[in-house]
């Protein structure tokens, strides 16, 4: 019997051991559950999906019961490194709590100024988050969190060093090298691309330099805090009235203006990550533009801009990081750090800084050519700025301290015989003239290029129909005054009207144009050009014969046999030279471009300038900047139609006049003295009541015969279209680029248009 009993006892023993193990395991499992339960009470994760903060910490510390780094029933997420606890939420949100009054007054201010929701999260981001600031020591540049009571200012951001002590607003640097202390780990997270997508609220800047420009907008729609104060400009900062970089609400049609509450297409293309919520980008861009226009004489840097980024929280780190990208983009686009700026360091990488300019003439400037032989500066080519608001020429004058002379609007029309035309007649014929052009505008709305007709023909047809249908008969004087207005139109087009497209003669008017004053550059354009040319390697008397872009590099050959190779070449020759194939391209230019080149016309006007022993016209024109000449007959239209007083201060006696339309060809084969004789005959008719002296000196331009121009400015020929300007501007294979007034569809025929086309191509060449 022993064996069975022993066997039984053995089995029993095993059973007891198994039960003991079972109860022990169960007790351990229960202990773990209790620990988990306690852990759940001690910690709660952020509810925001994707938040990297495993153990959030409350930054607010507002409530006596603040969870700090412990347990709370709910964490409120502002960013992956910034949370506040439910107790601090209640401290401000519940009406019986101490912080409620502060939140309520902030909410009232926010609602009265802003458009976005005045949530408690917005309050915490706007009022309670600590500021972050970067050490200004070049070898450090670490980010540090300021204590809650310290307010960040632009001056503090510009001077902050690690370890600064703040005592009664005075800053002291004490102790050992604080820069050796490690940077907060959250800063590294901010620079990761995903961090921005986890941001609950966009940054809204306080005291932004853009504030005074954008007072008419809801601040939060343009990247500014509704709780911030709008500071007026310091008396030391005097803004040029021609600087208006932002559209005001309900305003439109102003060149080189941006909507402060909306990204432009090229901005969306460059910064697609801001397309869903552009607030951060707008805040940065608006700040940069405003800073540039407050001081356009110094290069704008990331450091200067970053000082003015006043926003709480870690997002300031991200804003300063993005600032560099936005600043570089705006510099490349020529929106900032442009014009006649003294640059202390290259604006672009070194590979873009090697530029060689090949100039056919013995001078720079091309169709900009100033002449001082008469005692004052007279532009043989351009000298007037049409529309100064946001015009880069205005910017350059401001940078160099040059005053432009604002041209008055008064222009008395003198008839041969000396009479001044009744202003009522001038006004009436100006109305009829514009009405004729309005009818032409209506006619062309449904017309294709194939249905185009010469502008001159269309004008005469409309005029004839109007007179027949209305029964009105123009008097002889009214007809002459109408001819004066038509000569002005030929001046604007640079051509006789029988060559100009009725469909596309003013093609650029559908784009925002430069507004504001028309001014005379009394010192001429050349002072600006020589400033821009300073430091460039320019080879004069070096006409280019051929451009070979068939290989990996572009080969440029000059008329004297010299050769150069380059990665990229910019061609800026006048339209006529392209039409006459003065430069051989290998391979030939694409057919599309050649067609565009020949669909544009090469307009011609000429100038005459005369210096007299005294200002015989003063009494009659009474301080006006110019006066008009009513042509005695249609065949004399354009012969000295307007005379400009070239010394508005009234010291020198110099008049300049223009020759336009058919008159250009009438004087084309005359000797200069014959042209002067014709001009003096006109002046003596206009001032018949007095003795008009002979001129002491004079000059006459000959742009039609000028080898390297053979034109003044472009226009759209009959059958052409404004699109030709865009086609001319297209680069070839990212190697050969084109600039000049005839490549600028928005602003053709102007120095401004030529300059901006150069900025445009420089931006393209730097980006390719």
C-alpha positions in Angstrom: 0.0 0.0 0.0 3.0 2.4 0.4 3.5 3.0 -3.2 0.0 4.2 -4.0 -0.1 6.3 -0.9 3.3 7.8 -1.6 2.2 8.5 -5.1 -0.9 10.2 -3.9 1.0 12.3 -1.4 3.4 13.4 -4.1 0.6 14.6 -6.3 -1.0 16.4 -3.4 2.3 18.2 -2.7 2.5 19.4 -6.3 -1.1 20.6 -6.1 -0.4 22.7 -3.1 2.7 24.3 -4.7 0.6 25.2 -7.8 -2.1 26.8 -5.7 0.6 28.9 -3.9 2.1 30.0 -7.2 -1.4 30.9 -8.5 -2.2 33.1 -5.4 1.2 34.8 -5.5 0.8 35.6 -9.2 -2.7 37.0 -8.6 -1.4 39.2 -5.7 1.3 40.6 -8.0 -1.2 41.3 -10.7 -3.4 43.1 -8.2 -0.4 45.2 -7.0 0.5 46.2 -10.5 -3.1 47.3 -11.2 -3.1 49.4 -8.0 0.3 51.0 -9.0 -1.2 51.7 -12.5 -4.2 53.3 -10.9 -1.9 55.5 -8.7 0.2 56.3 -11.8 -3.0 57.4 -13.6 -3.8 59.6 -10.7 -0.3 61.1 -10.8 0.1 61.6 -14.5 -2.2 62.2 -17.5 -1.0 62.5 -21.0 -1.9 65.3 -23.3 -5.1 64.5 -25.2 -3.7 66.2 -28.4 -3.1 63.4 -31.0 0.6 63.3 -31.9 1.8 65.5 -29.0 5.3 64.4 -28.0 5.0 65.6 -24.4 4.7 62.4 -22.4 4.7 64.2 -19.0 3.3 67.7 -19.6 4.2 70.5 -17.3 1.9 73.5 -16.6 3.7 76.8 -17.6 0.9 79.0 -16.0 1.3 78.3 -12.3 -1.7 80.6 -11.8 -3.8 78.6 -9.4 -2.7 77.6 -5.9 -3.8 74.1 -6.9 -1.7 74.1 -10.1 -0.8 70.6 -11.1 2.7 71.8 -12.1 4.3 68.5 -13.4 1.7 66.3 -11.7 -1.8 65.0 -12.2 -4.6 67.1 -13.6 -8.0 66.0 -15.0 -7.1 67.6 -18.4 -4.1 69.1 -20.1 -4.7 72.0 -22.5 -2.3 71.9 -25.5 -0.8 75.1 -27.0 2.3 73.4 -28.6 4.2 70.2 -28.1 6.3 71.9 -25.4 3.6 74.1 -23.8 0.6 73.0 -21.8 -1.5 74.3 -18.9 -3.5 72.3 -16.4 -7.2 72.2 -15.7 -6.8 74.0 -12.4 -5.1 77.0 -14.1 -7.8 76.9 -16.7 -10.5 77.2 -14.0 -8.5 80.0 -12.3 -9.2 82.3 -15.2 -12.3 80.8 -16.7 -14.6 80.4 -13.6 -16.3 83.7 -12.6 -15.7 83.1 -8.9 -12.0 82.5 -9.3 -9.3 85.2 -8.8 -8.1 85.3 -12.4 -11.5 85.7 -14.0 -11.5 89.5 -14.0 -8.1 89.6 -15.9 -9.4 87.2 -18.5 -12.7 89.2 -18.9 -10.9 92.5 -19.4 -8.6 90.9 -21.9 -11.5 89.3 -23.7 -13.3 92.7 -24.0 -10.2 94.3 -25.5 -9.6 91.4 -27.9 -13.3 91.4 -29.0 -13.3 95.2 -29.7 -10.1 95.1 -31.8 -9.9 91.6 -33.3 -11.8 89.2 -35.4 -10.7 85.8 -34.0 -12.3 84.0 -31.0 -11.2 85.3 -27.6 -10.7 81.8 -26.2 -8.9 81.0 -23.0 -6.2 79.3 -25.0 -5.7 82.6 -27.0 -5.6 84.4 -23.6 -2.9 82.1 -22.3 -0.9 82.3 -25.5 -1.2 86.1 -25.6 -0.8 86.9 -21.9 0.7 84.1 -19.9 3.2 82.1 -21.9 6.8 83.0 -21.1 9.0 84.7 -23.6 11.9 83.1 -25.3 15.0 85.0 -26.3 18.2 84.1 -28.1 21.7 84.9 -26.8 23.3 87.5 -29.0 26.9 86.2 -28.5 27.8 84.8 -32.0 29.5 81.8 -30.5 26.4 80.9 -28.4 23.0 81.8 -30.0 21.2 79.5 -27.6 17.6 80.1 -26.8 16.6 80.8 -23.2 13.2 81.0 -21.5 12.6 84.2 -19.6 10.8 84.1 -16.3 7.1 84.9 -16.4 7.3 88.4 -15.1 9.8 89.6 -17.7 8.4 91.4 -20.7 10.4 91.0 -24.0 11.2 94.2 -25.9 13.0 94.8 -29.1 15.9 96.4 -27.2 16.2 93.4 -24.8 16.1 91.0 -27.8 18.9 93.0 -29.4 21.2 92.8 -26.3 20.3 89.7 -24.5 23.1 87.5 -23.2 22.8 84.2 -21.3 22.7 84.7 -17.6 21.4 88.2 -17.6 19.9 89.3 -14.2 16.9 91.6 -14.2 16.7 94.0 -11.3 14.4 97.0 -11.5 14.6 96.7 -15.3 18.3 97.2 -15.1 20.2 94.3 -16.6 23.2 92.8 -15.0 25.4 89.9 -16.2 26.7 87.9 -13.2 28.5 84.7 -12.4 30.4 82.2 -14.6 29.9 81.6 -18.4 26.1 80.9 -18.6 26.4 80.2 -22.3 27.9 76.8 -21.4 24.6 75.7 -19.9 22.7 73.3 -22.2 19.8 74.6 -24.2 16.3 73.4 -23.4 15.5 70.2 -25.3 12.2 71.6 -26.5 14.0 74.1 -28.7 15.4 71.4 -30.9 11.9 70.1 -31.4 10.6 73.5 -32.5 13.0 73.4 -35.5 11.5 70.1 -36.8 9.2 70.6 -39.7 6.2 68.8 -38.0 6.2 71.1 -35.0 4.4 73.9 -36.7 1.5 71.5 -37.6 1.0 70.8 -33.9 0.6 74.5 -33.0 -2.9 75.2 -31.8 -2.9 79.0 -32.4 -0.9 81.0 -35.0 1.6 83.6 -33.6 0.2 87.2 -33.3 3.0 89.8 -32.9 2.9 92.7 -30.5 4.3 96.1 -31.3 5.0 95.1 -34.9 6.6 97.8 -37.1 3.7 97.0 -39.5 1.2 98.3 -36.9 1.1 101.9 -38.1 0.8 100.8 -41.7 -2.1 98.5 -41.0 -4.3 100.3 -38.4 -7.3 100.0 -40.7 -7.2 96.1 -40.6 -8.2 93.7 -37.8 -4.8 93.1 -36.3 -5.2 89.3 -36.1 -6.0 89.2 -39.8 -2.5 90.6 -40.6 -0.5 88.7 -38.0 -0.7 91.1 -35.0 -2.3 90.8 -31.6 -5.6 92.6 -30.9 -4.3 93.3 -27.4 -1.2 95.1 -28.5 -1.0 98.8 -28.8 -0.4 100.5 -32.1 2.7 102.7 -31.7 3.0 105.8 -33.7 6.3 106.4 -35.5 9.2 107.8 -33.6 9.8 111.5 -34.5 13.2 110.3 -35.7 11.6 108.1 -38.4 10.1 110.2 -41.2 8.4 108.1 -43.7 8.6 109.0 -47.4 5.0 109.6 -48.6 5.8 107.6 -51.7 6.2 104.4 -49.6 2.9 102.6 -49.4 3.7 98.9 -49.5 0.3 97.7 -48.3 -3.1 97.9 -49.8 -5.6 99.5 -47.5 -9.1 97.8 -47.1 -11.2 98.2 -50.3 -8.2 99.8 -52.1 -6.9 98.3 -55.4 -4.9 99.2 -58.5 -1.6 100.3 -56.9 1.6 98.9 -58.3 4.0 97.0 -56.1 1.5 96.8 -53.3 0.6 93.7 -51.4 -2.5 92.6 -49.5 -1.4 92.4 -45.9 -4.1 89.8 -45.1 -3.4 87.5 -48.1 -0.5 85.6 -49.6 0.5 86.4 -53.2 0.7 83.5 -55.8 4.5 83.5 -55.8 4.5 83.4 -52.0 2.2 80.4 -52.0 4.4 78.7 -54.5 7.5 79.3 -52.4 5.9 78.6 -49.0 3.1 76.0 -49.6 3.1 74.9 -45.9 1.4 78.2 -45.0 -1.4 77.9 -47.5 -3.9 76.5 -44.9 -3.1 79.1 -42.3 -1.0 82.0 -43.6 -0.9 83.9 -40.4 2.7 83.2 -39.4 3.9 84.1 -42.9 1.9 87.2 -43.1 3.1 88.4 -39.7 6.7 87.9 -40.8 6.3 89.4 -44.3 4.4 92.4 -43.1 7.0 93.0 -40.4 9.8 92.8 -42.9 8.2 95.1 -45.5 7.3 97.7 -42.8 10.9 97.6 -41.4 12.4 98.1 -44.8 10.2 101.1 -45.6 11.0 102.6 -42.3 14.7 102.5 -43.1 15.6 101.8 -46.7 19.1 103.1 -46.3 20.5 100.2 -44.4 20.5 96.5 -45.4 17.8 94.7 -43.6 19.1 91.5 -41.8 17.5 88.6 -39.9 18.9 90.0 -36.7 17.2 93.4 -37.2 13.9 91.8 -38.0 14.1 89.2 -35.2 14.4 91.9 -32.6 10.9 93.1 -33.5 9.3 89.6 -33.3 7.5 90.1 -30.0 5.4 87.0 -29.4 5.2 84.7 -26.3 6.1 81.1 -26.3 8.3 78.7 -28.2 6.7 79.8 -31.4 9.0 82.8 -31.3 11.9 80.3 -32.0 10.1 79.1 -35.0 9.3 82.6 -36.2 12.9 83.6 -36.1 13.9 80.4 -37.9 11.3 81.1 -40.7 12.3 84.8 -40.8 15.5 83.9 -42.6 13.7 82.1 -45.4 11.1 84.9 -45.8 13.8 87.6 -45.8 15.9 85.8 -48.4 12.9 85.3 -50.6 11.9 88.9 -50.4 15.5 90.0 -51.1 15.7 87.8 -54.2 12.4 89.2 -55.4 13.7 92.7 -55.1 11.0 93.7 -52.5 13.6 94.7 -49.9 17.4 95.3 -49.8 17.2 96.8 -53.3 17.8 100.0 -55.1 20.9 102.2 -54.5 21.8 100.4 -51.3 25.2 100.3 -49.7 25.6 96.6 -49.1 28.1 95.5 -46.4 27.9 91.8 -47.3 26.7 89.9 -50.3 23.0 89.4 -50.4 23.3 86.1 -52.4 25.7 83.2 -52.2 29.2 83.8 -53.6 28.5 82.0 -56.9 26.0 84.7 -57.8 28.4 87.6 -57.1 30.6 87.3 -60.2 29.0 89.6 -62.8 30.5 90.9 -66.0 28.7 93.6 -68.0 29.5 94.0 -71.7 28.4 97.5 -72.9 28.5 98.4 -76.6 28.7 102.2 -76.0 31.5 104.2 -74.4 29.1 105.0 -71.6 26.6 103.2 -69.4 22.9 103.9 -69.4 21.7 103.2 -73.0 18.6 105.2 -73.6 19.1 107.0 -70.3 21.6 109.8 -71.1 21.9 113.1 -69.2 23.3 116.3 -70.8 24.5 119.1 -68.6 25.9 121.3 -71.4 23.1 123.9 -71.1 23.8 124.6 -67.4 21.1 122.3 -66.0 20.7 118.6 -66.4 18.5 117.7 -69.3 17.7 114.0 -70.1 18.3 113.3 -73.8 16.3 110.2 -73.0 14.3 109.6 -69.9 14.0 112.2 -67.1 10.5 112.0 -65.7 9.0 109.6 -63.2 5.4 108.8 -64.0 3.7 107.8 -60.7 6.0 107.9 -57.6 4.1 105.8 -55.1 6.1 102.5 -54.6 8.2 103.4 -57.6 11.7 102.0 -57.2 13.1 105.3 -58.6 11.5 107.1 -55.7 13.1 104.5 -53.4 16.6 105.2 -54.9 16.1 109.0 -54.6 15.2 108.5 -50.9 18.2 106.3 -50.4 20.6 108.8 -52.0 18.9 111.9 -50.5 17.8 113.4 -53.9 14.8 115.5 -54.0 12.5 115.1 -57.0 10.5 118.1 -58.4 6.8 117.4 -58.4 5.3 118.5 -61.7 2.2 120.6 -61.5 -1.0 119.7 -63.4 -1.4 123.1 -65.0 -0.6 123.2 -68.8 -1.9 126.2 -70.6 -2.4 125.7 -74.3 -1.0 128.5 -76.4 -2.1 129.1 -80.0 0.0 130.5 -82.7 -0.6 134.2 -82.5 0.0 134.1 -78.7 -3.5 133.6 -77.4 -4.1 131.3 -74.4 -6.8 128.7 -75.2 -10.0 129.0 -73.1 -9.7 126.3 -70.4 -13.3 125.4 -71.0 -12.5 124.5 -74.7 -9.5 122.4 -73.6 -11.6 120.7 -71.0 -14.4 120.0 -73.5 -12.1 118.5 -76.1 -10.2 116.5 -73.5 -13.6 115.0 -72.6 -14.4 114.2 -76.3 -10.9 112.8 -76.8 -11.3 110.4 -73.8 -14.8 109.5 -75.0 -13.4 108.5 -78.4 -10.9 106.2 -76.6 -13.7 104.8 -74.4 -15.6 103.8 -77.6 -12.5 102.1 -79.0 -12.2 100.2 -75.6 -15.8 99.0 -76.0 -15.2 98.0 -79.7 -12.2 95.8 -78.9 -13.8 93.7 -76.1 -14.9 90.9 -78.4 -12.2 91.4 -81.1 -9.4 88.8 -81.8 -5.9 89.8 -82.9 -7.0 89.0 -86.5 -9.7 91.7 -86.3 -7.3 94.4 -85.1 -7.0 97.7 -86.9 -4.7 100.7 -86.6 -5.6 103.0 -83.7 -5.5 106.1 -85.9 -8.1 104.7 -88.3 -10.3 103.6 -85.4 -10.1 107.0 -83.7 -11.1 108.8 -87.0 -14.0 106.3 -87.6 -15.4 106.8 -84.1 -15.0 110.6 -84.3 -16.8 110.7 -87.7 -19.7 108.5 -86.4 -20.0 110.6 -83.3 -20.2 113.9 -85.3 -22.8 112.4 -87.7 -25.0 110.9 -85.0 -24.8 113.8 -82.6 -25.1 116.6 -85.1 -22.3 118.4 -83.2 -19.8 120.3 -85.3 -16.3 121.1 -83.9 -15.1 124.6 -84.4 -11.7 125.2 -86.1 -10.1 125.8 -82.7 -11.7 122.8 -81.1 -10.4 120.6 -84.0 -6.9 122.0 -83.4 -7.1 121.3 -79.6 -8.2 117.7 -80.4 -5.1 117.4 -82.6 -3.0 118.5 -79.6 -4.5 115.6 -77.5 -3.8 113.2 -80.4 -0.2 114.4 -80.5 0.1 113.5 -76.7 -1.3 110.1 -77.5 1.5 109.7 -80.2 4.0 110.8 -77.5 2.7 108.1 -75.2 2.9 105.4 -77.9 6.2 106.7 -79.4 4.7 106.3 -82.9 2.2 107.6 -85.4 -1.2 106.2 -84.7 -1.5 104.4 -88.0 1.1 101.9 -86.7 -0.4 101.2 -83.3 -2.8 98.5 -82.4 -6.3 99.8 -81.6 -6.9 96.5 -79.7 -3.7 96.6 -77.5 -2.4 100.1 -77.5 -2.8 100.4 -73.7 -2.5 96.7 -72.9 -0.8 97.3 -69.6 -3.7 99.4 -68.1 -5.3 96.2 -67.0 -2.5 95.8 -64.5 -2.0 98.0 -61.4 0.0 101.0 -62.4 2.1 103.5 -60.4 0.0 106.2 -58.8 0.8 109.5 -57.2 2.9 112.4 -58.3 4.7 112.8 -61.6 8.1 114.2 -61.0 11.1 115.5 -62.7 14.5 114.2 -61.8 16.3 117.5 -61.7 19.7 115.8 -61.3 18.8 113.2 -64.0 18.7 109.5 -63.9 22.5 109.0 -64.4 23.3 109.8 -60.8 21.2 106.7 -59.8 22.7 104.6 -62.6 26.3 105.4 -61.6 25.5 104.5 -58.0 24.0 101.1 -59.1 27.0 100.5 -61.3 29.5 101.2 -58.5 31.8 98.2 -58.0 30.6 96.3 -61.1 33.0 95.0 -63.8 31.7 96.9 -66.9 33.6 96.6 -70.2 32.5 99.6 -72.4 33.0 99.8 -76.2 32.4 96.0 -76.3 29.4 95.3 -78.6 28.4 91.6 -78.6 28.3 89.8 -81.9 27.1 86.3 -81.1 25.7 84.2 -78.2 26.2 80.5 -78.5 24.0 78.6 -76.0 24.2 75.1 -77.7 26.6 73.6 -75.1 26.7 73.3 -71.3 28.0 76.8 -71.0 27.1 80.0 -73.0 29.8 81.4 -75.2 29.7 85.1 -75.9 31.7 86.7 -78.7 32.4 90.4 -79.0 32.9 92.4 -82.2 36.6 92.6 -81.5 36.9 88.8 -81.2 37.1 88.6 -77.4 35.2 85.6 -76.0 33.7 84.8 -72.6 31.9 81.7 -71.2 29.2 81.9 -68.6 26.6 79.7 -66.9 24.0 82.3 -67.6 23.7 85.4 -69.8 21.3 88.3 -69.6 20.5 90.1 -72.8 19.3 93.7 -72.4 19.6 95.2 -75.9 16.9 97.5 -77.3 14.1 95.8 -79.3 15.3 97.2 -82.6 18.6 95.4 -82.3 16.8 92.1 -81.8 14.6 92.9 -84.8 17.6 93.6 -87.0 19.6 90.5 -85.7 22.6 92.5 -84.6 23.3 89.7 -82.3 23.6 86.2 -83.8 22.1 83.5 -81.5 23.2 79.9 -81.9 20.9 78.1 -82.2 18.5 80.8 -83.5 16.0 82.2 -81.1 12.8 80.0 -80.9 10.2 80.9 -83.5 7.7 81.9 -80.8 10.1 84.5 -79.5 11.0 85.8 -83.0 7.4 86.3 -83.7 6.9 88.3 -80.5 9.9 90.4 -81.3 8.4 91.5 -84.6 4.9 92.0 -83.3 6.1 94.9 -81.2 7.0 98.3 -82.6 10.1 100.4 -82.0 8.8 103.8 -81.1 10.7 107.0 -81.8 10.5 110.5 -80.2 13.1 113.2 -80.3 14.0 116.1 -78.0 15.2 119.6 -78.5 16.7 121.6 -75.6 17.5 125.4 -75.8 19.3 127.7 -73.4 18.3 131.4 -73.5 19.9 134.5 -72.1 16.8 135.1 -69.9 13.4 133.5 -68.9 11.2 135.3 -71.4 8.2 132.9 -70.7 8.0 133.5 -67.0 5.3 136.2 -66.9 3.0 134.3 -69.3 3.2 130.8 -67.9 3.1 132.0 -64.2 5.2 129.3 -62.6 3.8 126.3 -64.5 6.2 123.5 -65.2 5.2 123.2 -68.9 2.9 124.6 -71.5 1.3 123.2 -74.7 1.4 124.3 -78.3 -1.9 123.9 -80.3 -0.8 122.8 -83.8 -2.0 125.2 -86.5 -2.9 122.2 -88.8 -3.1 118.4 -88.5 0.1 118.0 -90.6 2.1 120.0 -88.0 0.8 117.8 -85.1 3.7 116.6 -82.9 6.0 119.4 -83.9 7.1 120.8 -80.4 3.7 120.1 -78.8 4.8 120.6 -75.2 7.6 122.8 -73.8 9.1 121.9 -70.4 10.8 124.4 -68.1 13.9 122.5 -67.1 14.8 124.7 -64.1 11.7 124.8 -61.9 13.6 127.0 -59.4 13.5 129.7 -62.0 17.3 130.5 -62.2 18.4 129.0 -65.5 16.6 129.7 -68.8 16.3 126.3 -70.4 13.3 124.9 -72.3 13.0 121.4 -73.6 10.4 120.2 -76.2 9.5 116.9 -77.8 9.0 115.9 -81.4 6.5 113.0 -82.0 4.5 111.2 -84.6 5.0 112.1 -88.2 7.0 115.2 -87.1 9.9 112.8 -86.1 10.4 111.9 -89.8 9.8 115.5 -91.0 12.8 116.7 -89.0 14.8 113.5 -89.4 16.8 114.7 -92.4 17.1 118.3 -91.3 20.3 119.9 -90.1 20.2 120.8 -86.4 20.2 124.5 -87.0 17.1 124.0 -89.3 15.3 122.2 -86.5 16.2 125.1 -84.1 14.9 127.6 -86.6 11.6 125.7 -86.8 11.4 125.6 -83.0 12.1 129.3 -82.7 9.4 130.1 -85.2 6.9 128.3 -83.0 8.1 130.0 -79.8 7.9 133.4 -81.4 4.4 132.7 -82.5 3.4 131.6 -79.0 5.0 134.6 -77.4 4.2 137.1 -80.2 3.7 140.0 -77.7 7.4 140.1 -76.8 10.8 139.8 -78.2 12.0 136.2 -77.9 15.8 136.0 -77.9 17.9 133.6 -79.9 19.1 130.6 -77.9 22.7 130.7 -76.6 23.1 127.0 -76.8 21.0 123.9 -77.8 21.1 120.2 -78.5 18.8 117.9 -80.5 18.6 114.1 -80.0 18.9 111.6 -82.9 17.8 108.4 -81.3 16.5 107.1 -84.7 20.1 107.3 -86.0 21.8 106.1 -82.8 23.5 102.8 -83.7 22.9 101.1 -80.4 19.3 102.2 -79.9 17.6 103.2 -83.1 14.4 103.7 -81.0 13.0 105.3 -77.9 10.5 102.8 -76.5 8.3 100.0 -77.6 4.6 99.8 -78.5 2.2 97.1 -79.7 1.9 97.1 -83.5 -1.4 96.5 -85.3 -2.1 92.8 -85.1 0.1 92.3 -82.0 -0.8 91.9 -78.3 0.6 92.6 -74.9 1.5 88.9 -74.5 4.5 89.6 -76.7 6.2 91.3 -73.8 5.9 88.2 -71.7 7.2 86.0 -74.6 10.2 88.3 -74.9 10.8 87.9 -71.2 11.0 84.1 -71.4 14.4 82.6 -70.8 15.9 80.0 -73.1 16.9 76.7 -71.4 17.7 78.4 -68.2 20.8 79.8 -69.8 19.9 82.9 -71.8 17.6 85.5 -70.1 16.1 88.8 -71.4 15.4 92.1 -69.7 14.6 95.7 -70.8 11.4 97.8 -71.1 10.2 95.7 -74.0 10.2 92.6 -71.8 8.0 94.2 -69.1 4.3 93.7 -69.9 3.2 95.6 -66.8 5.4 98.7 -67.1 6.7 99.0 -70.7 8.2 102.2 -72.1 9.7 103.3 -68.8 13.0 103.3 -66.9 11.1 101.8 -64.0 9.9 98.9 -66.2 13.4 98.3 -67.5 14.8 98.3 -63.9 12.1 96.0 -62.6 12.7 93.6 -65.5 16.3 93.4 -64.4 15.3 92.6 -60.9 12.9 90.0 -62.2 15.6 88.3 -64.2 18.2 88.4 -61.4 15.6 86.7 -59.2 15.1 84.0 -61.9 18.8 83.5 -62.5 19.5 83.1 -58.8 16.6 80.6 -58.4 17.4 78.4 -61.4 
